[in-house]
Amino acid sequence: MNKIILVLSIGLIGFNVFATEPSEPPVVEAPAEDNWVSLAETIVVHLETASTLYAENNGKEAKREIIKAYFGVFEDQKMEAAMRMELGAKYTYKVERRFGALRKAIKKNISIEEFNQQKQELITIMREDAIKLDEAKIPREVFKVNE
């Protein structure tokens, strides 16, 4: 009798393991996509792509990526405006000039090492400034224009 109960118990335990529905995965909170850090990372992607293209001797496309980073993200998504407000116009102007300097560097055909150094400095600035904007709780939607 004890053996029968033991066998049935083991069978039921085994059946429960396979018959129960899989447990729900733990809820992981997604990072806030509407912040300055995520926007800075979008700029970084364009700058890294520009570097890859430049290393492949495709300066024209590399310039386009820098233009996308500046006009399509930094300016269009209002990071420039937020920086002007929080970090000052003079400082922001110097940051803006770094985008232009990268485009000029391509035109001058500087070495990929020099290009990457300038690119990395701009990436560091973008990341640090984005953190400052997020810490200051500057909401991105403040700069959205009603259409």
Sequence and secondary structure as in RCSB ss.txt:
>XXXX:A:sequence
MNKIILVLSIGLIGFNVFATEPSEPPVVEAPAEDNWVSLAETIVVHLETASTLYAENNGKEAKREIIKAYFGVFE
DQKMEAAMRMELGAKYTYKVERRFGALRKAIKKNISIEEFNQQKQELITIMREDAIKLDEAKIPREVFKVNE
>XXXX:A:secstr
 HHHHHHHHHHHHHHHHHHS            SSSHHHHHHHHHHHHHHHHHHHHTT HHHHHHHHHIIIIIIII
TTTHHHHHHHHH HHHHHHHHHHHHHHHHHHHTT  HHHHHHHHHHHHHHHHHHHHHHHHTT  GGGG    
